[in-house]
Amino acid sequence: MAEKRDSYIKVRLSKSEKVDWQEKAVRAGISLSNLIRQAMTRTQTWTAADRGLISEQTRQISRIGNNLNQIAKWANTYKSTAEAIEVIECLREIEKEIAQLSSFPSAPPPEAK
């Protein structure tokens, strides 16, 4: 037996959004409430990351980037030495790692079903 639906949620939308949603429900042959319930059932949600943590991580990545720029300037100034070539190779590897760290995904990866 289905659970009694005796609660409701108010949602503010524009008139055009309301018309669009109603039309979708009519085309699907279901009520607007049912359409929204089905849409929410299919929607994956996630907990937003701690903004303070993200902010601190961004600051740290920025500091690392500043240090890398200083090292790169040195390496470009002293291109003739073997050490500079090694430094440049390391810089490229570090740059790749920072790019991976600083690209925050918009959503967590989908869970395996």
N, CA, C and O atoms as a GROMACS GRO file, in nm:
protein
  452
    1MET      N    1   0.084  -0.118   0.000
    1MET     CA    2   0.000   0.000   0.000
    1MET      C    3   0.089   0.125   0.000
    1MET      O    4   0.185   0.133   0.076
    2ALA      N    5   0.057   0.219  -0.084
    2ALA     CA    6   0.137   0.341  -0.097
    2ALA      C    7   0.120   0.430   0.026
    2ALA      O    8   0.013   0.439   0.086
    3GLU      N    9   0.229   0.495   0.059
    3GLU     CA   10   0.226   0.587   0.172
    3GLU      C   11   0.140   0.709   0.135
    3GLU      O   12   0.145   0.757   0.022
    4LYS      N   13   0.062   0.757   0.231
    4LYS     CA   14  -0.027   0.871   0.208
    4LYS      C   15   0.057   0.997   0.186
    4LYS      O   16   0.150   1.025   0.261
    5ARG      N   17   0.022   1.070   0.084
    5ARG     CA   18   0.093   1.194   0.051
    5ARG      C   19   0.015   1.310   0.109
    5ARG      O   20  -0.080   1.360   0.048
    6ASP      N   21   0.056   1.354   0.228
    6ASP     CA   22  -0.017   1.462   0.294
    6ASP      C   23   0.073   1.583   0.322
    6ASP      O   24   0.034   1.673   0.397
    7SER      N   25   0.191   1.585   0.263
    7SER     CA   26   0.283   1.698   0.278
    7SER      C   27   0.300   1.765   0.142
    7SER      O   28   0.281   1.702   0.038
    8TYR      N   29   0.338   1.890   0.145
    8TYR     CA   30   0.361   1.961   0.019
    8TYR      C   31   0.478   2.055   0.033
    8TYR      O   32   0.517   2.093   0.143
    9ILE      N   33   0.533   2.092  -0.082
    9ILE     CA   34   0.645   2.186  -0.089
    9ILE      C   35   0.605   2.295  -0.187
    9ILE      O   36   0.554   2.267  -0.296
   10LYS      N   37   0.628   2.419  -0.148
   10LYS     CA   38   0.601   2.531  -0.237
   10LYS      C   39   0.728   2.560  -0.318
   10LYS      O   40   0.838   2.560  -0.263
   11VAL      N   41   0.711   2.585  -0.446
   11VAL     CA   42   0.823   2.619  -0.534
   11VAL      C   43   0.785   2.744  -0.611
   11VAL      O   44   0.676   2.752  -0.669
   12ARG      N   45   0.874   2.840  -0.611
   12ARG     CA   46   0.847   2.962  -0.688
   12ARG      C   47   0.905   2.946  -0.828
   12ARG      O   48   1.021   2.908  -0.844
   13LEU      N   49   0.823   2.974  -0.928
   13LEU     CA   50   0.869   2.972  -1.066
   13LEU      C   51   0.804   3.085  -1.143
   13LEU      O   52   0.707   3.145  -1.099
   14SER      N   53   0.860   3.112  -1.258
   14SER     CA   54   0.800   3.213  -1.345
   14SER      C   55   0.675   3.152  -1.409
   14SER      O   56   0.656   3.030  -1.408
   15LYS      N   57   0.593   3.237  -1.465
   15LYS     CA   58   0.472   3.188  -1.533
   15LYS      C   59   0.509   3.096  -1.649
   15LYS      O   60   0.443   2.994  -1.672
   16SER      N   61   0.616   3.133  -1.723
   16SER     CA   62   0.654   3.049  -1.837
   16SER      C   63   0.707   2.914  -1.790
   16SER      O   64   0.681   2.812  -1.855
   17GLU      N   65   0.780   2.910  -1.679
   17GLU     CA   66   0.827   2.782  -1.626
   17GLU      C   67   0.708   2.695  -1.585
   17GLU      O   68   0.706   2.575  -1.612
   18LYS      N   69   0.611   2.756  -1.522
   18LYS     CA   70   0.493   2.680  -1.478
   18LYS      C   71   0.420   2.620  -1.598
   18LYS      O   72   0.382   2.503  -1.596
   19VAL      N   73   0.402   2.701  -1.701
   19VAL     CA   74   0.336   2.652  -1.823
   19VAL      C   75   0.416   2.538  -1.885
   19VAL      O   76   0.360   2.437  -1.925
   20ASP      N   77   0.550   2.555  -1.893
   20ASP     CA   78   0.636   2.450  -1.949
   20ASP      C   79   0.621   2.320  -1.871
   20ASP      O   80   0.608   2.213  -1.931
   21TRP      N   81   0.623   2.327  -1.738
   21TRP     CA   82   0.612   2.208  -1.654
   21TRP      C   83   0.475   2.143  -1.672
   21TRP      O   84   0.465   2.020  -1.680
   22GLN      N   85   0.373   2.224  -1.677
   22GLN     CA   86   0.238   2.169  -1.695
   22GLN      C   87   0.225   2.100  -1.830
   22GLN      O   88   0.164   1.993  -1.840
   23GLU      N   89   0.282   2.160  -1.933
   23GLU     CA   90   0.277   2.100  -2.066
   23GLU      C   91   0.353   1.967  -2.068
   23GLU      O   92   0.308   1.871  -2.130
   24LYS      N   93   0.466   1.961  -2.001
   24LYS     CA   94   0.542   1.836  -1.993
   24LYS      C   95   0.459   1.727  -1.925
   24LYS      O   96   0.459   1.612  -1.968
   25ALA      N   97   0.390   1.765  -1.819
   25ALA     CA   98   0.307   1.668  -1.747
   25ALA      C   99   0.194   1.618  -1.836
   25ALA      O  100   0.165   1.498  -1.838
   26VAL      N  101   0.132   1.709  -1.910
   26VAL     CA  102   0.022   1.670  -2.000
   26VAL      C  103   0.076   1.575  -2.108
   26VAL      O  104   0.014   1.473  -2.137
   27ARG      N  105   0.192   1.610  -2.168
   27ARG     CA  106   0.250   1.525  -2.271
   27ARG      C  107   0.287   1.386  -2.217
   27ARG      O  108   0.280   1.286  -2.289
   28ALA      N  109   0.328   1.382  -2.089
   28ALA     CA  110   0.364   1.255  -2.027
   28ALA      C  111   0.242   1.179  -1.978
   28ALA      O  112   0.251   1.062  -1.941
   29GLY      N  113   0.126   1.246  -1.977
   29GLY     CA  114   0.003   1.182  -1.931
   29GLY      C  115  -0.001   1.159  -1.780
   29GLY      O  116  -0.064   1.065  -1.732
   30ILE      N  117   0.068   1.246  -1.706
   30ILE     CA  118   0.069   1.234  -1.560
   30ILE      C  119   0.045   1.371  -1.497
   30ILE      O  120   0.050   1.474  -1.565
   31SER      N  121   0.019   1.372  -1.368
   31SER     CA  122  -0.001   1.499  -1.299
   31SER      C  123   0.132   1.572  -1.284
   31SER      O  124   0.240   1.512  -1.292
   32LEU      N  125   0.122   1.702  -1.262
   32LEU     CA  126   0.243   1.780  -1.242
   32LEU      C  127   0.317   1.732  -1.118
   32LEU      O  128   0.440   1.724  -1.118
   33SER      N  129   0.246   1.699  -1.012
   33SER     CA  130   0.308   1.648  -0.890
   33SER      C  131   0.385   1.519  -0.919
   33SER      O  132   0.498   1.502  -0.872
   34ASN      N  133   0.324   1.430  -0.995
   34ASN     CA  134   0.390   1.303  -1.027
   34ASN      C  135   0.513   1.327  -1.114
   34ASN      O  136   0.616   1.263  -1.095
   35LEU      N  137   0.502   1.419  -1.209
   35LEU     CA  138   0.616   1.453  -1.295
   35LEU      C  139   0.734   1.500  -1.210
   35LEU      O  140   0.848   1.457  -1.231
   36ILE      N  141   0.708   1.589  -1.116
   36ILE     CA  142   0.814   1.643  -1.031
   36ILE      C  143   0.871   1.533  -0.942
   36ILE      O  144   0.993   1.526  -0.924
   37ARG      N  145   0.785   1.448  -0.885
   37ARG     CA  146   0.835   1.338  -0.801
   37ARG      C  147   0.926   1.246  -0.883
   37ARG      O  148   1.033   1.207  -0.835
   38GLN      N  149   0.885   1.213  -1.004
   38GLN     CA  150   0.967   1.126  -1.089
   38GLN      C  151   1.100   1.193  -1.123
   38GLN      O  152   1.205   1.128  -1.122
   39ALA      N  153   1.095   1.322  -1.154
   39ALA     CA  154   1.218   1.394  -1.188
   39ALA      C  155   1.313   1.396  -1.069
   39ALA      O  156   1.434   1.377  -1.086
   40MET      N  157   1.261   1.418  -0.949
   40MET     CA  158   1.345   1.422  -0.830
   40MET      C  159   1.401   1.284  -0.797
   40MET      O  160   1.512   1.273  -0.744
   41THR      N  161   1.327   1.179  -0.828
   41THR     CA  162   1.376   1.044  -0.804
   41THR      C  163   1.496   1.014  -0.892
   41THR      O  164   1.588   0.943  -0.850
   42ARG      N  165   1.496   1.068  -1.014
   42ARG     CA  166   1.607   1.043  -1.107
   42ARG      C  167   1.725   1.137  -1.085
   42ARG      O  168   1.832   1.117  -1.144
   43THR      N  169   1.709   1.238  -1.002
   43THR     CA  170   1.814   1.338  -0.982
   43THR      C  171   1.912   1.295  -0.875
   43THR      O  172   1.872   1.258  -0.764
   44GLN      N  173   2.042   1.299  -0.909
   44GLN     CA  174   2.145   1.269  -0.810
   44GLN      C  175   2.183   1.399  -0.740
   44GLN      O  176   2.199   1.503  -0.803
   45THR      N  177   2.198   1.392  -0.610
   45THR     CA  178   2.240   1.508  -0.534
   45THR      C  179   2.369   1.474  -0.460
   45THR      O  180   2.404   1.357  -0.445
   46TRP      N  181   2.438   1.575  -0.413
   46TRP     CA  182   2.560   1.555  -0.338
   46TRP      C  183   2.574   1.669  -0.239
   46TRP      O  184   2.510   1.774  -0.252
   47THR      N  185   2.657   1.646  -0.141
   47THR     CA  186   2.683   1.747  -0.040
   47THR      C  187   2.791   1.840  -0.092
   47THR      O  188   2.895   1.794  -0.140
   48ALA      N  189   2.766   1.967  -0.082
   48ALA     CA  190   2.865   2.065  -0.128
   48ALA      C  191   2.988   2.057  -0.038
   48ALA      O  192   2.977   2.037   0.083
   49ALA      N  193   3.102   2.073  -0.098
   49ALA     CA  194   3.228   2.070  -0.023
   49ALA      C  195   3.237   2.193   0.067
   49ALA      O  196   3.176   2.296   0.039
   50ASP      N  197   3.312   2.181   0.172
   50ASP     CA  198   3.335   2.291   0.264
   50ASP      C  199   3.404   2.405   0.190
   50ASP      O  200   3.515   2.388   0.139
   51ARG      N  201   3.339   2.520   0.183
   51ARG     CA  202   3.394   2.633   0.108
   51ARG      C  203   3.527   2.680   0.167
   51ARG      O  204   3.615   2.723   0.093
   52GLY      N  205   3.541   2.673   0.298
   52GLY     CA  206   3.667   2.712   0.362
   52GLY      C  207   3.781   2.624   0.317
   52GLY      O  208   3.892   2.670   0.292
   53LEU      N  209   3.753   2.496   0.306
   53LEU     CA  210   3.854   2.400   0.262
   53LEU      C  211   3.894   2.428   0.117
   53LEU      O  212   4.012   2.427   0.083
   54ILE      N  213   3.795   2.452   0.032
   54ILE     CA  214   3.822   2.482  -0.109
   54ILE      C  215   3.901   2.612  -0.121
   54ILE      O  216   3.994   2.622  -0.201
   55SER      N  217   3.865   2.711  -0.040
   55SER     CA  218   3.934   2.839  -0.042
   55SER      C  219   4.080   2.823  -0.001
   55SER      O  220   4.170   2.880  -0.063
   56GLU      N  221   4.104   2.745   0.104
   56GLU     CA  222   4.241   2.721   0.150
   56GLU      C  223   4.320   2.643   0.044
   56GLU      O  224   4.437   2.673   0.020
   57GLN      N  225   4.257   2.545  -0.018
   57GLN     CA  226   4.324   2.468  -0.122
   57GLN      C  227   4.362   2.559  -0.239
   57GLN      O  228   4.470   2.547  -0.296
   58THR      N  229   4.273   2.650  -0.274
   58THR     CA  230   4.300   2.744  -0.383
   58THR      C  231   4.417   2.834  -0.349
   58THR      O  232   4.503   2.860  -0.433
   59ARG      N  233   4.422   2.882  -0.223
   59ARG     CA  234   4.536   2.966  -0.180
   59ARG      C  235   4.667   2.888  -0.189
   59ARG      O  236   4.769   2.940  -0.234
   60GLN      N  237   4.664   2.763  -0.144
   60GLN     CA  238   4.785   2.681  -0.147
   60GLN      C  239   4.832   2.658  -0.291
   60GLN      O  240   4.951   2.667  -0.321
   61ILE      N  241   4.738   2.628  -0.378
   61ILE     CA  242   4.774   2.606  -0.520
   61ILE      C  243   4.831   2.733  -0.580
   61ILE      O  244   4.925   2.729  -0.659
   62SER      N  245   4.774   2.848  -0.542
   62SER     CA  246   4.824   2.976  -0.591
   62SER      C  247   4.967   3.000  -0.543
   62SER      O  248   5.050   3.047  -0.620
   63ARG      N  249   4.995   2.969  -0.416
   63ARG     CA  250   5.130   2.986  -0.363
   63ARG      C  251   5.229   2.895  -0.437
   63ARG      O  252   5.340   2.936  -0.471
   64ILE      N  253   5.187   2.772  -0.460
   64ILE     CA  254   5.273   2.679  -0.534
   64ILE      C  255   5.300   2.734  -0.674
   64ILE      O  256   5.412   2.729  -0.723
   65GLY      N  257   5.194   2.786  -0.737
   65GLY     CA  258   5.210   2.844  -0.870
   65GLY      C  259   5.307   2.960  -0.871
   65GLY      O  260   5.388   2.972  -0.963
   66ASN      N  261   5.302   3.045  -0.768
   66ASN     CA  262   5.396   3.158  -0.760
   66ASN      C  263   5.539   3.108  -0.747
   66ASN      O  264   5.630   3.159  -0.812
   67ASN      N  265   5.559   3.008  -0.663
   67ASN     CA  266   5.693   2.950  -0.647
   67ASN      C  267   5.742   2.888  -0.778
   67ASN      O  268   5.858   2.903  -0.815
   68LEU      N  269   5.652   2.819  -0.847
   68LEU     CA  270   5.689   2.758  -0.975
   68LEU      C  271   5.730   2.864  -1.077
   68LEU      O  272   5.824   2.844  -1.154
   69ASN      N  273   5.659   2.976  -1.076
   69ASN     CA  274   5.696   3.084  -1.169
   69ASN      C  275   5.836   3.136  -1.141
   69ASN      O  276   5.912   3.164  -1.233
   70GLN      N  277   5.870   3.148  -1.013
   70GLN     CA  278   6.005   3.193  -0.977
   70GLN      C  279   6.111   3.091  -1.022
   70GLN      O  280   6.216   3.129  -1.073
   71ILE      N  281   6.081   2.963  -1.003
   71ILE     CA  282   6.174   2.858  -1.046
   71ILE      C  283   6.187   2.858  -1.198
   71ILE      O  284   6.296   2.843  -1.252
   72ALA      N  285   6.073   2.875  -1.266
   72ALA     CA  286   6.076   2.878  -1.413
   72ALA      C  287   6.159   2.995  -1.463
   72ALA      O  288   6.233   2.982  -1.560
   73LYS      N  289   6.147   3.110  -1.397
   73LYS     CA  290   6.227   3.227  -1.437
   73LYS      C  291   6.376   3.196  -1.422
   73LYS      O  292   6.456   3.230  -1.509
   74TRP      N  293   6.412   3.134  -1.311
   74TRP     CA  294   6.553   3.097  -1.291
   74TRP      C  295   6.598   3.001  -1.400
   74TRP      O  296   6.705   3.018  -1.459
   75ALA      N  297   6.514   2.898  -1.427
   75ALA     CA  298   6.551   2.796  -1.526
   75ALA      C  299   6.566   2.859  -1.664
   75ALA      O  300   6.656   2.821  -1.740
   76ASN      N  301   6.481   2.954  -1.698
   76ASN     CA  302   6.492   3.020  -1.829
   76ASN      C  303   6.614   3.112  -1.836
   76ASN      O  304   6.670   3.132  -1.943
   77THR      N  305   6.654   3.168  -1.722
   77THR     CA  306   6.771   3.254  -1.719
   77THR      C  307   6.899   3.174  -1.739
   77THR      O  308   6.992   3.220  -1.804
   78TYR      N  309   6.904   3.052  -1.682
   78TYR     CA  310   7.024   2.969  -1.686
   78TYR      C  311   7.000   2.843  -1.771
   78TYR      O  312   7.023   2.731  -1.725
   79LYS      N  313   6.953   2.863  -1.893
   79LYS     CA  314   6.917   2.753  -1.982
   79LYS      C  315   7.035   2.661  -2.017
   79LYS      O  316   7.015   2.545  -2.050
   80SER      N  317   7.154   2.711  -2.010
   80SER     CA  318   7.269   2.633  -2.057
   80SER      C  319   7.311   2.522  -1.962
   80SER      O  320   7.384   2.432  -2.004
   81THR      N  321   7.271   2.526  -1.841
   81THR     CA  322   7.316   2.423  -1.746
   81THR      C  323   7.226   2.301  -1.748
   81THR      O  324   7.106   2.310  -1.775
   82ALA      N  325   7.285   2.187  -1.718
   82ALA     CA  326   7.210   2.061  -1.714
   82ALA      C  327   7.104   2.064  -1.605
   82ALA      O  328   6.996   2.007  -1.621
   83GLU      N  329   7.134   2.132  -1.493
   83GLU     CA  330   7.037   2.140  -1.383
   83GLU      C  331   6.909   2.210  -1.427
   83GLU      O  332   6.799   2.172  -1.387
   84ALA      N  333   6.924   2.313  -1.507
   84ALA     CA  334   6.808   2.387  -1.554
   84ALA      C  335   6.714   2.297  -1.635
   84ALA      O  336   6.592   2.307  -1.623
   85ILE      N  337   6.772   2.211  -1.717
   85ILE     CA  338   6.691   2.119  -1.798
   85ILE      C  339   6.613   2.025  -1.707
   85ILE      O  340   6.495   1.999  -1.730
   86GLU      N  341   6.679   1.975  -1.606
   86GLU     CA  342   6.612   1.887  -1.510
   86GLU      C  343   6.501   1.961  -1.436
   86GLU      O  344   6.393   1.907  -1.414
   87VAL      N  345   6.529   2.086  -1.398
   87VAL     CA  346   6.428   2.168  -1.328
   87VAL      C  347   6.307   2.190  -1.418
   87VAL      O  348   6.193   2.180  -1.372
   88ILE      N  349   6.332   2.219  -1.545
   88ILE     CA  350   6.220   2.242  -1.639
   88ILE      C  351   6.135   2.116  -1.653
   88ILE      O  352   6.012   2.124  -1.656
   89GLU      N  353   6.198   2.000  -1.661
   89GLU     CA  354   6.124   1.875  -1.669
   89GLU      C  355   6.037   1.854  -1.544
   89GLU      O  356   5.920   1.816  -1.552
   90CYS      N  357   6.097   1.881  -1.428
   90CYS     CA  358   6.020   1.869  -1.303
   90CYS      C  359   5.905   1.969  -1.298
   90CYS      O  360   5.796   1.937  -1.252
   91LEU      N  361   5.930   2.089  -1.346
   91LEU     CA  362   5.826   2.192  -1.349
   91LEU      C  363   5.706   2.147  -1.433
   91LEU      O  364   5.591   2.168  -1.396
   92ARG      N  365   5.735   2.085  -1.544
   92ARG     CA  366   5.626   2.037  -1.631
   92ARG      C  367   5.541   1.932  -1.560
   92ARG      O  368   5.419   1.932  -1.570
   93GLU      N  369   5.608   1.843  -1.489
   93GLU     CA  370   5.535   1.739  -1.414
   93GLU      C  371   5.451   1.802  -1.303
   93GLU      O  372   5.336   1.764  -1.282
   94ILE      N  373   5.510   1.896  -1.232
   94ILE     CA  374   5.438   1.964  -1.124
   94ILE      C  375   5.319   2.041  -1.181
   94ILE      O  376   5.211   2.042  -1.121
   95GLU      N  377   5.338   2.105  -1.294
   95GLU     CA  378   5.230   2.180  -1.358
   95GLU      C  379   5.111   2.089  -1.390
   95GLU      O  380   4.996   2.127  -1.371
   96LYS      N  381   5.141   1.968  -1.438
   96LYS     CA  382   5.034   1.873  -1.468
   96LYS      C  383   4.958   1.835  -1.341
   96LYS      O  384   4.835   1.828  -1.341
   97GLU      N  385   5.031   1.813  -1.233
   97GLU     CA  386   4.969   1.776  -1.106
   97GLU      C  387   4.881   1.890  -1.052
   97GLU      O  388   4.770   1.866  -1.003
   98ILE      N  389   4.930   2.013  -1.062
   98ILE     CA  390   4.853   2.128  -1.015
   98ILE      C  391   4.726   2.145  -1.098
   98ILE      O  392   4.621   2.178  -1.045
   99ALA      N  393   4.737   2.122  -1.228
   99ALA     CA  394   4.618   2.132  -1.314
   99ALA      C  395   4.512   2.032  -1.270
   99ALA      O  396   4.393   2.064  -1.270
  100GLN      N  397   4.554   1.913  -1.232
  100GLN     CA  398   4.459   1.812  -1.184
  100GLN      C  399   4.399   1.855  -1.050
  100GLN      O  400   4.279   1.839  -1.029
  101LEU      N  401   4.480   1.908  -0.961
  101LEU     CA  402   4.432   1.951  -0.829
  101LEU      C  403   4.334   2.067  -0.839
  101LEU      O  404   4.235   2.073  -0.766
  102SER      N  405   4.363   2.160  -0.929
  102SER     CA  406   4.282   2.281  -0.935
  102SER      C  407   4.157   2.268  -1.020
  102SER      O  408   4.078   2.362  -1.027
  103SER      N  409   4.138   2.156  -1.084
  103SER     CA  410   4.015   2.138  -1.161
  103SER      C  411   3.914   2.065  -1.074
  103SER      O  412   3.911   1.942  -1.068
  104PHE      N  413   3.831   2.144  -1.007
  104PHE     CA  414   3.729   2.087  -0.920
  104PHE      C  415   3.613   2.039  -1.004
  104PHE      O  416   3.562   2.115  -1.087
  105PRO      N  417   3.571   1.917  -0.988
  105PRO     CA  418   3.455   1.869  -1.064
  105PRO      C  419   3.329   1.938  -1.018
  105PRO      O  420   3.316   1.974  -0.901
  106SER      N  421   3.234   1.958  -1.110
  106SER     CA  422   3.108   2.020  -1.075
  106SER      C  423   3.020   1.928  -0.994
  106SER      O  424   2.930   1.973  -0.923
  107ALA      N  425   3.044   1.802  -1.005
  107ALA     CA  426   2.968   1.703  -0.927
  107ALA      C  427   3.056   1.583  -0.903
  107ALA      O  428   3.150   1.557  -0.978
  108PRO      N  429   3.027   1.510  -0.798
  108PRO     CA  430   3.108   1.392  -0.774
  108PRO      C  431   3.084   1.288  -0.882
  108PRO      O  432   2.979   1.289  -0.946
  109PRO      N  433   3.180   1.198  -0.904
  109PRO     CA  434   3.161   1.097  -1.007
  109PRO      C  435   3.041   1.010  -0.975
  109PRO      O  436   3.016   0.980  -0.858
  110PRO      N  437   2.965   0.968  -1.076
  110PRO     CA  438   2.847   0.885  -1.050
  110PRO      C  439   2.886   0.754  -0.984
  110PRO      O  440   2.989   0.694  -1.015
  111GLU      N  441   2.801   0.713  -0.893
  111GLU     CA  442   2.827   0.587  -0.822
  111GLU      C  443   2.796   0.470  -0.914
  111GLU      O  444   2.705   0.477  -0.996
  112ALA      N  445   2.872   0.366  -0.900
  112ALA     CA  446   2.846   0.244  -0.979
  112ALA      C  447   2.717   0.181  -0.931
  112ALA      O  448   2.694   0.166  -0.811
  113LYS      N  449   2.633   0.145  -1.026
  113LYS     CA  450   2.504   0.085  -0.989
  113LYS      C  451   2.506  -0.062  -1.016
  113LYS      O  452   2.406  -0.130  -0.991
   0.00000   0.00000   0.00000
